């Protein structure tokens, strides 16, 4: 089923050109553009009509369940339509069930499985569609389905690790800040009023604590709205291409967290590329799909730029060596071994497994460093507050003692 693609490229004279073209697939469009003397730099399917985009609310777990069940049924000799019928009865998600019913109807009318999936881009990614198409054309759809099930399972596990690495520290820090805020807003004003009634000359630490408390009481609502506004702004900003690139670049530079995100992106890229190449998808298509699967706009742009070098005849290892700012030596060495032995897809999956373990270790290191750091922060902060509150009481005791 033809689709409309948005593309950017350069002519042989170096002129930047863009356009929208209908083609059967990304690969067909890339070949057509090259025949016109255009070197494609960016190819992406145009968003389809809303009538075909009813896929909201379908989770990765739903996709994994469908893929695993479908692979098992199809490999057992059950025809595609009957396999879909069997799975539809087990799907609890109403939106997903509607999509599978529409897919079954399309296949009954003569559509291929890949084309039926392609009508629902919100549910079935370009990666999934290309893999299924390669499996159908190569007569190994059952193997591709099992590969995709394994791929989704590992990607879900990786996503959980990343969410854990980002949410847990955020929650702990938020709780620590909340505890301090409650003390400053509700506890300190009571002591400040008491000290004011005593008419004591307050020590410097006490004056600092009361001043901070007054600031938070008077400006707390503005601070809260400012924080909420900041996160809303970042969320909207990240929806733009430039905004996502800027924020992703900032995240990569964060201590510890940046390392985790980089390794996770390299794992996603390697696993996606290895899965696609192992299923017979052309390398240029595989590179673009893998770039988007990396989950980081900075890395995506670097990988997209690598496609031009591969088009010029360079090996993947040679291209990676020119981007050492993102790809560590061990990544390059393992890819080089894979190219030398003819098992690049297997080696890329091993690279992904290696970086999955690296993410595990990095997350563990982050947690082990964060907990004592937060204990120290809370200890020093609350200790300072307590001391600043007791100093006037000690001073009052001295005054009473001298008066006696």
WOTA-V22740 format. One record per residue. RES is the residue in three letters. NEAR is the number of other ideal C-beta (glycine too) atoms within 12 Angstrom. Layout:
RES & NEAR
RES & NEAR
This chain:
UNK & 25
UNK & 18
UNK & 29
UNK & 21
UNK & 33
UNK & 22
UNK & 33
UNK & 26
UNK & 31
UNK & 24
UNK & 18
UNK & 13
UNK & 10
UNK & 13
UNK & 13
UNK & 16
UNK & 22
UNK & 20
UNK & 22
UNK & 18
UNK & 30
UNK & 18
UNK & 25
UNK & 23
UNK & 33
UNK & 40
UNK & 31
UNK & 23
UNK & 34
UNK & 33
UNK & 21
UNK & 23
UNK & 31
UNK & 22
UNK & 12
UNK & 19
UNK & 16
UNK & 30
UNK & 30
UNK & 40
UNK & 31
UNK & 34
UNK & 40
UNK & 29
UNK & 34
UNK & 20
UNK & 15
UNK & 22
UNK & 13
UNK & 11
UNK & 10
UNK & 26
UNK & 22
UNK & 26
UNK & 30
UNK & 17
UNK & 19
UNK & 29
UNK & 20
UNK & 29
UNK & 22
UNK & 29
UNK & 35
UNK & 27
UNK & 25
UNK & 39
UNK & 40
UNK & 26
UNK & 28
UNK & 43
UNK & 33
UNK & 21
UNK & 27
UNK & 33
UNK & 22
UNK & 15
UNK & 11
UNK & 19
UNK & 18
UNK & 33
UNK & 26
UNK & 19
UNK & 31
UNK & 33
UNK & 24
UNK & 22
UNK & 34
UNK & 27
UNK & 15
UNK & 21
UNK & 29
UNK & 17
UNK & 25
UNK & 17
UNK & 22
UNK & 33
UNK & 26
UNK & 23
UNK & 36
UNK & 42
UNK & 24
UNK & 28
UNK & 40
UNK & 29
UNK & 19
UNK & 26
UNK & 28
UNK & 18
UNK & 15
UNK & 12
UNK & 21
UNK & 25
UNK & 39
UNK & 36
UNK & 26
UNK & 33
UNK & 42
UNK & 34
UNK & 33
UNK & 34
UNK & 26
UNK & 24
UNK & 36
UNK & 39
UNK & 31
UNK & 35
UNK & 42
UNK & 41
UNK & 37
UNK & 41
UNK & 46
UNK & 41
UNK & 36
UNK & 35
UNK & 36
UNK & 28
UNK & 22
UNK & 18
UNK & 12
UNK & 23
UNK & 31
UNK & 28
UNK & 24
UNK & 37
UNK & 39
UNK & 27
UNK & 37
UNK & 42
UNK & 30
UNK & 27
UNK & 41
UNK & 36
UNK & 24
UNK & 31
UNK & 35
UNK & 25
UNK & 27
UNK & 39
UNK & 27
UNK & 22
UNK & 32
UNK & 32
UNK & 21
UNK & 25
UNK & 33
UNK & 26
UNK & 19
UNK & 24
UNK & 27
UNK & 19
UNK & 17
UNK & 24
UNK & 20
UNK & 16
UNK & 17
UNK & 26
UNK & 23
UNK & 18
UNK & 22
UNK & 29
UNK & 26
UNK & 20
UNK & 29
UNK & 35
UNK & 26
UNK & 18
UNK & 25
UNK & 33
UNK & 25
UNK & 18
UNK & 28
UNK & 28
UNK & 15
UNK & 20
UNK & 28
UNK & 18
UNK & 12
UNK & 19
UNK & 12
UNK & 24
UNK & 15
UNK & 27
UNK & 22
UNK & 15
UNK & 22
UNK & 33
UNK & 22
UNK & 21
UNK & 35
UNK & 32
UNK & 19
UNK & 27
UNK & 32
UNK & 20
UNK & 19
UNK & 26
UNK & 25
UNK & 15
UNK & 17
UNK & 22
UNK & 13
UNK & 14
UNK & 19
UNK & 17
UNK & 13
UNK & 14
UNK & 17
UNK & 14
UNK & 15
UNK & 14
UNK & 16
UNK & 14
UNK & 16
UNK & 20
UNK & 15
UNK & 14
UNK & 20
UNK & 22
UNK & 14
UNK & 15
UNK & 17
UNK & 15
UNK & 18
UNK & 25
UNK & 22
UNK & 19
UNK & 26
UNK & 30
UNK & 25
UNK & 20
UNK & 30
UNK & 30
UNK & 16
UNK & 19
UNK & 17
UNK & 27
UNK & 30
UNK & 24
UNK & 25
UNK & 37
UNK & 40
UNK & 35
UNK & 42
UNK & 42
UNK & 40
UNK & 44
UNK & 43
UNK & 42
UNK & 46
UNK & 50
UNK & 43
UNK & 47
UNK & 48
UNK & 39
UNK & 41
UNK & 45
UNK & 35
UNK & 35
UNK & 40
UNK & 27
UNK & 37
UNK & 26
UNK & 32
UNK & 37
UNK & 38
UNK & 40
UNK & 43
UNK & 43
UNK & 41
UNK & 43
UNK & 36
UNK & 33
UNK & 38
UNK & 40
UNK & 30
UNK & 34
UNK & 29
UNK & 31
UNK & 38
UNK & 32
UNK & 26
UNK & 33
UNK & 41
UNK & 34
UNK & 26
UNK & 37
UNK & 36
UNK & 27
UNK & 26
UNK & 30
UNK & 26
UNK & 15
UNK & 11
UNK & 19
UNK & 21
UNK & 40
UNK & 28
UNK & 19
UNK & 30
UNK & 37
UNK & 22
UNK & 21
UNK & 27
UNK & 16
UNK & 14
UNK & 33
UNK & 33
UNK & 23
UNK & 14
UNK & 21
UNK & 35
UNK & 27
UNK & 21
UNK & 32
UNK & 40
UNK & 25
UNK & 21
UNK & 30
UNK & 26
UNK & 15
UNK & 14
UNK & 12
UNK & 20
UNK & 30
UNK & 32
UNK & 25
UNK & 32
UNK & 40
UNK & 32
UNK & 26
UNK & 38
UNK & 41
UNK & 24
UNK & 25
UNK & 38
UNK & 32
UNK & 21
UNK & 29
UNK & 36
UNK & 25
UNK & 20
UNK & 30
UNK & 32
UNK & 20
UNK & 20
UNK & 33
UNK & 25
UNK & 15
UNK & 18
UNK & 26
UNK & 19
UNK & 13
UNK & 20
UNK & 28
UNK & 16
UNK & 15
UNK & 21
UNK & 24
UNK & 18
UNK & 16
UNK & 23
UNK & 24
UNK & 19
UNK & 24
UNK & 29
UNK & 21
UNK & 21
UNK & 33
UNK & 33
UNK & 21
UNK & 27
UNK & 30
UNK & 22
UNK & 19
UNK & 23
UNK & 24
UNK & 16
UNK & 15
UNK & 16
UNK & 13
UNK & 10
UNK & 9
UNK & 8
UNK & 7
